[in-house]
């Protein structure tokens, strides 16, 4: 079933923020909390620094009305810098790769900062900052 969630970026504060949100909404994390040390080595990608290995790569928490918030720690050592505008992303999880491609192709028209749809270790993923300055992420993790 297709879902929409809100994806938040923090600069080293994800764990603190999500433990706070967990207490506010009185819910539990969905799935494991993944750390940057959990990322498998990938060709052409630099390894994560010792300082950053314990930072959060992905966390998911249900809040209200079936909505989940998710987050990651941006890594300055990888050139990632948090600024207002890249701290919130609308995450779309369509039911198929074809629908992910359709949404990406439509929303990326005139977009900047695009990461084309590609297979990642967790699923089929892409991202863009649309022509209106809204950041969209596309994830398909199901089977085709």
C-alpha positions, 0 to 999 in steps of 0.5 A: 500500500502506498504511503507518504511520510515526512523525512527530517534531516539533522546535523548530529541531533537525530537520536536526541530529537527522536527520543524526545518525539518518541516520549511526546507521541508515546510510540515505538520506533518502527524497525531497527534504528540504523546507524551509518556504521550499518551501511555496507561498503559501496564502490566509489563511495568514501567510508564513514569516519569513526566520528560519524559511524554511530550517528543515525542513518535512518529511524522511523517513528509513528506519530498521529493518524498513520503518519510516520516521521523518519530522519537521518544525521547529515554528515559534515565529513561527507560535505553535507550541511544542514540549512533551512530548506534541506531539513524536511523532505516529503517521502513518497512510497508508491506501490511500484517502480513504474509509479516511482519513475512516473512521480520522479519524472513529473516532479523533477521537471525543472528541478535542481539537486536531483538524484536519479532513480537507482537501485540502492541496498534498501530499495529503488530510490531517487530525490529532487528539489522541485522547481518550487523549492520543495524536496521530494524523495521516492522509495520503492522497497517492494517486489516487482 
